Amino acid sequence: MAAVTFTGVSSLKQQTGFIGIAYIRAANYSTENKAYNLASLKRGTGGRSSFNGIVATVFGCSGFIGRYVCNRLGKIGTQLILPYRGDPYDVMRLKVCGDLGQVYFHPYNLRDEESIEKVVRYSNVVINLVGRDWETRNYNFEDVHVKGAGLLAKVAKQAGVERFIHVSALNAAEHPESVILKNGSKFLASKWRGEQAVLEAFPDATIFRPADVYGQEDRFLRYYAHVWRRQGQWMPLWKKGEETIKQPVFVSDLAAGIIAAIKDSDTAGKTYQAVGPKRYYLSELVDWFYRLMRKNKEWGYWRYDMRYDPFFQMRVSMTELARVSWPLGNLHWDKVEREHVTDAVRNDIPTLEDLGICLTPMEDQVPWELKPWIYDLYQGHDVDEPYTEPAPPKVVA
Ligand SMILES: NC(=O)c1ccc[n+]([C@@H]2O[C@H](COP(=O)([O-])OP(=O)(O)OC[C@H]3O[C@@H](n4cnc5c(N)ncnc54)[C@H](OP(=O)(O)O)[C@@H]3O)[C@@H](O)[C@H]2O)c1
């Protein structure tokens, strides 16, 4: 009548007595790699408290995009393996992304194959969000974007992982367009080589190429809002930003695209451009950000051509030289170069819309994101006080 189930042995012995004991093997021993079908372990109706059959390792989970990806994965009942470096308390907040027992943390090192193998061994999906906007003493762009990405892809392939999602960058090219720096952005060139390294090791990898990504704790809106990016109240942009076209994407849309790609096996081996729904001149965007922050002409806002300001150029060089860990205000030459490269969106490469994502227009999201920067907010002004809605930026036809 009653049946007691244990796990561990593969044979099922028929019992005839009052208590039947079925001893079923539900999972293999940890040393037996990938001999089981995770999909067969699916449980529940697809929400946070179910298991959707996906065990995902998210490298770079502690970063800006990582938080959104983990949150969306956890919501649909994914088991998350979150490798981290440094202090475990930095990543501990991701614990609440998934249900109890569904989020695991493990230390790793991007140069240590063995530690990587340990965190991909039980996964069927691996996502690589590891990246750095600037070079550090310990890791240059080549180490992080090329060797690191290639090693993650290689180890994932060896471990029998089914899907590898790699996040690169829009405008990544063998020889990126040069605006200010003689050879263009080193970051973008390394991102292009990273894609090649990933595809060499994992030919079926899905690659995402995001434009500038904005959202909470981003490095796009906050970069322009930062005092260090300005000269007092004046905003220096290369050729006044009037020759650069940008197509930023909302972070939630990018995260939704990554989840959609994981769910759809047809996306394996494809590259996707992650761009927003509209294109704008950089000058229009930055002016609009400052209107939203109520830092208008009366406040002293004035946008000018950076080429004629040696003091700002000196500041960028000094900030880059003087940094201990990260450059103040994220200001460094490679970033200044990249921000002035026009977003090149190719017609022959699919975008997030091809993954069924309904893109968020900047006009719907950015006013909310910039609220904490409203001028004089806590000294007399109220965020809800009557204020004429600033005119939106002009869209490039
Ligand atoms: N945000 C954007 O606007 C944007 C645009 C285009 C492309 N991307 C790309 O998208 C990916 C994710 O971007 P993000 O904005 O989330 O970046 P992020 O906030 O800077 O996070 C980067 C992640 O990479 C990890 N990482 C960096 N160097 C590492 C190293 N040497 N060893 C191990 N881990 C390392 C960081 O770990 P720690 O926390 O331990 O430092 C962090 O988890 C990156 O590849 C980035 O280049 C971003």
PDBQT file of the ligand as one rigid body, heavy atoms in Angstrom, charges set to zero:
ROOT
HETATM    1  N1  LIG A 401      26.556  47.581 -19.961  1.00  0.00    +0.000 N 
HETATM    2  C1  LIG A 401      26.662  47.908 -21.233  1.00  0.00    +0.000 C 
HETATM    3  O1  LIG A 401      26.277  49.030 -21.641  1.00  0.00    +0.000 OA
HETATM    4  C2  LIG A 401      27.235  46.929 -22.228  1.00  0.00    +0.000 A 
HETATM    5  C3  LIG A 401      27.217  47.248 -23.583  1.00  0.00    +0.000 A 
HETATM    6  C4  LIG A 401      27.736  46.344 -24.490  1.00  0.00    +0.000 A 
HETATM    7  C5  LIG A 401      28.277  45.152 -24.046  1.00  0.00    +0.000 A 
HETATM    8  N2  LIG A 401      28.300  44.858 -22.712  1.00  0.00    +0.000 N 
HETATM    9  C6  LIG A 401      28.895  43.605 -22.292  1.00  0.00    +0.000 C 
HETATM   10  O2  LIG A 401      27.943  42.845 -21.581  1.00  0.00    +0.000 OA
HETATM   11  C7  LIG A 401      28.611  42.066 -20.567  1.00  0.00    +0.000 C 
HETATM   12  C8  LIG A 401      27.995  42.378 -19.208  1.00  0.00    +0.000 C 
HETATM   13  O3  LIG A 401      28.035  43.779 -19.030  1.00  0.00    +0.000 OA
HETATM   14  P1  LIG A 401      27.773  44.467 -17.614  1.00  0.00    +0.000 P 
HETATM   15  O4  LIG A 401      27.330  45.845 -17.902  1.00  0.00    +0.000 OA
HETATM   16  O5  LIG A 401      26.941  43.603 -16.756  1.00  0.00    +0.000 OA
HETATM   17  O6  LIG A 401      29.261  44.527 -17.045  1.00  0.00    +0.000 OA
HETATM   18  P2  LIG A 401      29.733  44.760 -15.521  1.00  0.00    +0.000 P 
HETATM   19  O7  LIG A 401      28.636  45.378 -14.727  1.00  0.00    +0.000 OA
HETATM   20  O8  LIG A 401      31.033  45.493 -15.608  1.00  0.00    +0.000 OA
HETATM   21  O9  LIG A 401      29.972  43.289 -15.001  1.00  0.00    +0.000 OA
HETATM   22  C9  LIG A 401      31.008  42.574 -15.532  1.00  0.00    +0.000 C 
HETATM   23  C10 LIG A 401      31.079  41.206 -14.889  1.00  0.00    +0.000 C 
HETATM   24  O10 LIG A 401      32.278  40.588 -15.343  1.00  0.00    +0.000 OA
HETATM   25  C11 LIG A 401      33.031  40.161 -14.220  1.00  0.00    +0.000 C 
HETATM   26  N3  LIG A 401      34.469  40.255 -14.493  1.00  0.00    +0.000 N 
HETATM   27  C12 LIG A 401      35.135  41.288 -15.042  1.00  0.00    +0.000 A 
HETATM   28  N4  LIG A 401      36.441  40.987 -15.118  1.00  0.00    +0.000 NA
HETATM   29  C13 LIG A 401      36.583  39.740 -14.612  1.00  0.00    +0.000 A 
HETATM   30  C14 LIG A 401      37.686  38.878 -14.401  1.00  0.00    +0.000 A 
HETATM   31  N5  LIG A 401      38.921  39.246 -14.735  1.00  0.00    +0.000 N 
HETATM   32  N6  LIG A 401      37.470  37.671 -13.835  1.00  0.00    +0.000 NA
HETATM   33  C15 LIG A 401      36.224  37.285 -13.490  1.00  0.00    +0.000 A 
HETATM   34  N7  LIG A 401      35.133  38.050 -13.653  1.00  0.00    +0.000 NA
HETATM   35  C16 LIG A 401      35.319  39.278 -14.204  1.00  0.00    +0.000 A 
HETATM   36  C17 LIG A 401      32.655  41.100 -13.094  1.00  0.00    +0.000 C 
HETATM   37  O11 LIG A 401      32.941  40.464 -11.870  1.00  0.00    +0.000 OA
HETATM   38  P3  LIG A 401      33.280  41.346 -10.559  1.00  0.00    +0.000 P 
HETATM   39  O12 LIG A 401      31.955  41.839 -10.057  1.00  0.00    +0.000 OA
HETATM   40  O13 LIG A 401      33.909  40.360  -9.655  1.00  0.00    +0.000 OA
HETATM   41  O14 LIG A 401      34.188  42.451 -10.996  1.00  0.00    +0.000 OA
HETATM   42  C18 LIG A 401      31.159  41.265 -13.359  1.00  0.00    +0.000 C 
HETATM   43  O15 LIG A 401      30.450  40.197 -12.822  1.00  0.00    +0.000 OA
HETATM   44  C19 LIG A 401      30.083  42.453 -20.644  1.00  0.00    +0.000 C 
HETATM   45  O16 LIG A 401      30.759  41.522 -21.428  1.00  0.00    +0.000 OA
HETATM   46  C20 LIG A 401      30.048  43.795 -21.339  1.00  0.00    +0.000 C 
HETATM   47  O17 LIG A 401      31.253  44.067 -22.018  1.00  0.00    +0.000 OA
HETATM   48  C21 LIG A 401      27.782  45.721 -21.785  1.00  0.00    +0.000 A 
ENDROOT
TORSDOF 0
